[in-house]
Amino acid sequence: MYAAVIESYGDETNFKINESIALPEPKQNQVLVKIKASSVNPIDLMKREGYGSGIFEKQRRQNFPWILGSDFSGNVVSAGNKVKRLKEGDEVWGCTSNANNGTYAEYVAINQDEVNFKPSNLTFEEAASLPYVFLTSWSAIIRWAGLRPKDLAEKKVFIQGGAGGVGTTAIQLFKHWGSNIASTCSEGNIELLKSLGVNEIIDYRRNSFQEALKDYDLVYDLLGDSVLDNSIEECCKILKKDASSHYITLTHPFINTMDSKGLFLGIPHALLLRQKLKAAYKPINVHWSIYRPSLSGLQELTYLAEENIIKPVIDSTYSLSEIAKAHEKVATGHSSGKVVIRNDL
């Protein structure tokens, strides 16, 4: 089969199309999917550059060539003997967290708990844009922050960086749950965020959210210190100072700490850093979120997409042979929604 692979860590020019990759054989609890489309997430760029190498190299059967990519949509080709829910020919979508099962490829073997039926009202390209970004927020809110939809009704939620893939999907999710939403973006994305239901939009080049907002219940920080020094301190300024307030960040030093100190020293050091932050900002609840797969979350996304409650926001589409250009586009940090990969050469 063919796949876009990297042979070493580095920039997007490291990608090569390899047409002699062995066809994966699904295990008993896996399905083999012929991929129609995938997409690019910032984590793919980070992995390509070596982020999390200490963890991901321990998971991989071989370090290189490495097939990246998490999102997928396509058709089931075959299923392991323990798979009862899915069968050959089913149109499916999902997202894999397995470092051995990258989706920038013609085929992928996926654990059945990371696969669900594709909504019939979405094209394969549209479907490939949603699972990772939705499940990132699902994991952050439901798993790590321990919140439920009823907890967000009529709450004031601030999303730092609302125009990207995670942001545009999170806005729709919080809106569905009845939250009042504020978000930052550039001038060119103001109309997009309005169309998604944001109540208050701050053009970050002209105004400061710290001055514009106050007494918020939850901050969902998608950008962190990469765009704002002392991001946690600045974001917590707008939160109510009580135990019902939550700060959730996707950009924290957990993986970087393990990269720099190794797994043996890195894990306890990262946990200590997290505990110090939690103590420093009490009574506000501080959460470091890490992506976790969730079949129940994917099933919820399937329902929400079928009901047109969560809709794809696609910036651009590239063929697999243009994977370097697609990564380059995401690296600019100015994509509006998702960059999708059409699985053809």
ChimeraX attribute file (.defattr): number of C-alpha atoms within 10 A of each C-alpha:
attribute: neighborCount
match mode: 1-to-1
recipient: residues
	/A:1	12
	/A:2	18
	/A:3	28
	/A:4	27
	/A:5	22
	/A:6	22
	/A:7	14
	/A:8	15
	/A:9	17
	/A:10	15
	/A:11	16
	/A:12	18
	/A:13	12
	/A:14	15
	/A:15	25
	/A:16	17
	/A:17	18
	/A:18	14
	/A:19	12
	/A:20	9
	/A:21	17
	/A:22	10
	/A:23	14
	/A:24	14
	/A:25	16
	/A:26	18
	/A:27	17
	/A:28	13
	/A:29	16
	/A:30	23
	/A:31	29
	/A:32	25
	/A:33	29
	/A:34	23
	/A:35	26
	/A:36	25
	/A:37	30
	/A:38	35
	/A:39	33
	/A:40	25
	/A:41	23
	/A:42	15
	/A:43	14
	/A:44	18
	/A:45	20
	/A:46	16
	/A:47	17
	/A:48	25
	/A:49	16
	/A:50	17
	/A:51	18
	/A:52	19
	/A:53	19
	/A:54	17
	/A:55	15
	/A:56	16
	/A:57	15
	/A:58	11
	/A:59	13
	/A:60	14
	/A:61	11
	/A:62	10
	/A:63	17
	/A:64	13
	/A:65	16
	/A:66	23
	/A:67	22
	/A:68	25
	/A:69	26
	/A:70	24
	/A:71	28
	/A:72	37
	/A:73	31
	/A:74	28
	/A:75	23
	/A:76	25
	/A:77	18
	/A:78	20
	/A:79	25
	/A:80	19
	/A:81	12
	/A:82	12
	/A:83	17
	/A:84	10
	/A:85	11
	/A:86	19
	/A:87	16
	/A:88	13
	/A:89	13
	/A:90	16
	/A:91	21
	/A:92	24
	/A:93	30
	/A:94	32
	/A:95	29
	/A:96	25
	/A:97	17
	/A:98	18
	/A:99	20
	/A:100	20
	/A:101	21
	/A:102	26
	/A:103	30
	/A:104	30
	/A:105	29
	/A:106	22
	/A:107	28
	/A:108	27
	/A:109	27
	/A:110	29
	/A:111	22
	/A:112	23
	/A:113	19
	/A:114	22
	/A:115	26
	/A:116	22
	/A:117	19
	/A:118	23
	/A:119	20
	/A:120	13
	/A:121	12
	/A:122	15
	/A:123	13
	/A:124	24
	/A:125	23
	/A:126	21
	/A:127	29
	/A:128	32
	/A:129	32
	/A:130	32
	/A:131	26
	/A:132	26
	/A:133	22
	/A:134	24
	/A:135	27
	/A:136	21
	/A:137	28
	/A:138	26
	/A:139	19
	/A:140	23
	/A:141	20
	/A:142	14
	/A:143	16
	/A:144	18
	/A:145	18
	/A:146	11
	/A:147	14
	/A:148	13
	/A:149	14
	/A:150	11
	/A:151	13
	/A:152	20
	/A:153	15
	/A:154	15
	/A:155	18
	/A:156	22
	/A:157	26
	/A:158	30
	/A:159	27
	/A:160	24
	/A:161	22
	/A:162	30
	/A:163	28
	/A:164	26
	/A:165	26
	/A:166	23
	/A:167	26
	/A:168	27
	/A:169	28
	/A:170	24
	/A:171	27
	/A:172	22
	/A:173	21
	/A:174	23
	/A:175	22
	/A:176	16
	/A:177	17
	/A:178	17
	/A:179	25
	/A:180	21
	/A:181	23
	/A:182	24
	/A:183	25
	/A:184	25
	/A:185	23
	/A:186	16
	/A:187	14
	/A:188	12
	/A:189	18
	/A:190	19
	/A:191	12
	/A:192	18
	/A:193	24
	/A:194	12
	/A:195	8
	/A:196	18
	/A:197	17
	/A:198	26
	/A:199	15
	/A:200	16
	/A:201	23
	/A:202	20
	/A:203	16
	/A:204	15
	/A:205	10
	/A:206	9
	/A:207	11
	/A:208	12
	/A:209	21
	/A:210	13
	/A:211	9
	/A:212	12
	/A:213	17
	/A:214	15
	/A:215	14
	/A:216	22
	/A:217	25
	/A:218	26
	/A:219	25
	/A:220	25
	/A:221	21
	/A:222	20
	/A:223	17
	/A:224	19
	/A:225	13
	/A:226	10
	/A:227	11
	/A:228	12
	/A:229	10
	/A:230	11
	/A:231	17
	/A:232	20
	/A:233	11
	/A:234	13
	/A:235	24
	/A:236	24
	/A:237	16
	/A:238	20
	/A:239	24
	/A:240	17
	/A:241	18
	/A:242	12
	/A:243	11
	/A:244	13
	/A:245	22
	/A:246	25
	/A:247	22
	/A:248	24
	/A:249	21
	/A:250	18
	/A:251	17
	/A:252	19
	/A:253	14
	/A:254	20
	/A:255	21
	/A:256	16
	/A:257	20
	/A:258	22
	/A:259	18
	/A:260	12
	/A:261	15
	/A:262	14
	/A:263	15
	/A:264	9
	/A:265	12
	/A:266	18
	/A:267	17
	/A:268	14
	/A:269	16
	/A:270	19
	/A:271	14
	/A:272	12
	/A:273	14
	/A:274	18
	/A:275	13
	/A:276	11
	/A:277	15
	/A:278	17
	/A:279	12
	/A:280	11
	/A:281	15
	/A:282	13
	/A:283	15
	/A:284	21
	/A:285	20
	/A:286	24
	/A:287	22
	/A:288	17
	/A:289	20
	/A:290	17
	/A:291	17
	/A:292	16
	/A:293	20
	/A:294	19
	/A:295	16
	/A:296	14
	/A:297	19
	/A:298	25
	/A:299	17
	/A:300	15
	/A:301	23
	/A:302	23
	/A:303	14
	/A:304	17
	/A:305	20
	/A:306	16
	/A:307	12
	/A:308	12
	/A:309	13
	/A:310	23
	/A:311	19
	/A:312	19
	/A:313	20
	/A:314	20
	/A:315	17
	/A:316	14
	/A:317	18
	/A:318	21
	/A:319	16
	/A:320	25
	/A:321	19
	/A:322	18
	/A:323	24
	/A:324	17
	/A:325	15
	/A:326	21
	/A:327	23
	/A:328	14
	/A:329	16
	/A:330	21
	/A:331	15
	/A:332	8
	/A:333	11
	/A:334	15
	/A:335	17
	/A:336	22
	/A:337	24
	/A:338	27
	/A:339	26
	/A:340	28
	/A:341	28
	/A:342	22
	/A:343	26
	/A:344	15
	/A:345	13
